[in-house]
């Protein structure tokens, strides 16, 4: 049996009903290639192989790789012994893909930012996160948990919180609950503003989230008028569309 490794943030899901529920949350509409991130001992893999998809698995743990080779021989060359965060998705896949996985808590935010970097190829993602991270990704404007990751994700994806998972169904049990979410890419990922500048405005605004945008964005607005009522708001009050508008006001 594979031993969970603390440095990799491994907590293996034991409950097959929950594993099946996660896999069933993946629509994979119009997608052939699905990449499972960090398969561990293959509890999701087992159900994914029953779907009408072309499944690839990426896993950094060599012990898990050996286990998966022995138990899922049908994967063969579709089992990738790689670090997902360093893996070049667009170099390997030529068409839209879906991602799925029980994501290690210690890199879950990095996985989301990797998805955003590859939004033109990642059409859908279903993942299990630490509950508070899952809630943050899906949070609405005005919510205390609404922040940088909420705005940047929801600019390009419809984000839906699906269900909560108890810590008791993992080995070893984590100290927190988990949440499963689904990201579905929007029909258009063009924001009507520069993506890099949009990201800069969002990050700068939230760096001092208790201040109004007139104050928190001073480093970006010294050459422009800030009379627009949007500058009276705090960053967590703005929708994605308002952040796009704000970026256009600042940068033209």
HELIX and SHEET records of a PDB file:
HELIX    1   1 UNK A    6  UNK A    8  5                                   3    
HELIX    2   2 UNK A   16  UNK A   24  1                                   9    
HELIX    3   3 UNK A   43  UNK A   48  1                                   6    
HELIX    4   4 UNK A   62  UNK A   71  1                                  10    
HELIX    5   5 UNK A   73  UNK A   78  5                                   6    
HELIX    6   6 UNK A   84  UNK A   86  5                                   3    
HELIX    7   7 UNK A   89  UNK A   92  1                                   4    
HELIX    8   8 UNK A  105  UNK A  107  5                                   3    
HELIX    9   9 UNK A  108  UNK A  117  1                                  10    
HELIX   10  10 UNK A  131  UNK A  138  1                                   8    
HELIX   11  11 UNK A  148  UNK A  156  1                                   9    
HELIX   12  12 UNK A  167  UNK A  169  5                                   3    
HELIX   13  13 UNK A  195  UNK A  207  1                                  13    
HELIX   14  14 UNK A  213  UNK A  216  1                                   4    
HELIX   15  15 UNK A  218  UNK A  221  1                                   4    
HELIX   16  16 UNK A  229  UNK A  232  5                                   4    
HELIX   17  17 UNK A  235  UNK A  237  5                                   3    
HELIX   18  18 UNK A  240  UNK A  251  1                                  12    
SHEET    1   A 2 UNK A  12  UNK A  13  0                                        
SHEET    2   A 2 UNK A 170  UNK A 171 -1                                        
SHEET    1   B 7 UNK A  79  UNK A  80  0                                        
SHEET    2   B 7 UNK A  54  UNK A  58  1                                        
SHEET    3   B 7 UNK A  33  UNK A  37  1                                        
SHEET    4   B 7 UNK A  97  UNK A 102  1                                        
SHEET    5   B 7 UNK A 122  UNK A 130  1                                        
SHEET    6   B 7 UNK A 178  UNK A 185 -1                                        
SHEET    7   B 7 UNK A 157  UNK A 165 -1                                        
END                                                                             
